[in-house]
Amino acid sequence: MLFPLPPGPPKFPIIGNFFDMPTEKEWLTFAQWGEKYGKLSSVTGKRASAFILLGSF
């Protein structure tokens, strides 16, 4: 059984959040996503690889 991913930015078919991924100062984008989507959020890359982002530890 698969569980749903935590909330995150809207995803496109096949490429996921490829164009949303920052190329510099990544921590600023991830901090903004944490504020918008919660401390636990997710993004997907090409081929549906899921990445879970933790806003705190």
Contact map, one row per residue, 1 for C-alpha under 8 A:
111000000000000000000000000000000000000000000000000000000
111100000000000000000000000000000000000000000000000000000
111110000000000000000000000000000000000000000000000000000
011111000000000000000000000000000000000000000000000000000
001111100000000000000000000000000000000011000000000000000
000111110000000000000000000000000000000111000000000100000
000011111000000000000000000000000000110111000000000000000
000001111100000000000000000000001000100011100000000000000
000000111110000010000000000000001000100001100000000000000
000000011111000010000000000000000000000000000000000000000
000000001111101110000000000000000000000000110000000000000
000000000111111110000000000000000000000000000000000000000
000000000011111100000000000000000000000000000000000000000
000000000001111100000000000000000000000000000111000000000
000000000011111111000000000000000000000000011111000000000
000000000011111111000000000000000000000000111101000000000
000000001111001111111000000000000000000000111000000000000
000000000000001111111000000000000000000000011100000000000
000000000000000011111000000000000000000000000000000000000
000000000000000011111100000000000000000000000000000000000
000000000000000011111110010000000000000000000000000000000
000000000000000000011111110010000000000000000000000000000
000000000000000000001111110000000000000000000000000000000
000000000000000000000111110000000000000000000000000000000
000000000000000000000111111110000000000000000000000000000
000000000000000000001111111111000000000000000000000000000
000000000000000000000000111111100000000000000000000000000
000000000000000000000000111111110000000000000000000000000
000000000000000000000100111111111000000000000000000000000
000000000000000000000000011111111100000000000000000010100
000000000000000000000000001111111110000000000000000000100
000000000000000000000000000111111111000000000000000000000
000000011000000000000000000011111111110010000000000000000
000000000000000000000000000001111111111110000000000001100
000000000000000000000000000000111111111000000000000000000
000000000000000000000000000000011111110000000000000000000
000000111000000000000000000000001111111110000000000000000
000000100000000000000000000000001111111110000000000000100
000000000000000000000000000000000110111110000000000011110
000001100000000000000000000000000100111111000000000111100
000011110000000000000000000000001100111111100000000111000
000011111000000000000000000000000000000111110000011110000
000000011010000110000000000000000000000011111000011110000
000000000010001111000000000000000000000001111101111000000
000000000000001111000000000000000000000000111111111000000
000000000000011101000000000000000000000000011111100000000
000000000000011000000000000000000000000000001111100000000
000000000000011100000000000000000000000000011111110000000
000000000000000000000000000000000000000000011111111000000
000000000000000000000000000000000000000001111001111100000
000000000000000000000000000000000000000001111000111110000
000001000000000000000000000000000000000111100000011111000
000000000000000000000000000001000000001111100000001111100
000000000000000000000000000000000100001110000000000111111
000000000000000000000000000001100100011100000000000011111
000000000000000000000000000000000000001000000000000001111
000000000000000000000000000000000000000000000000000001111
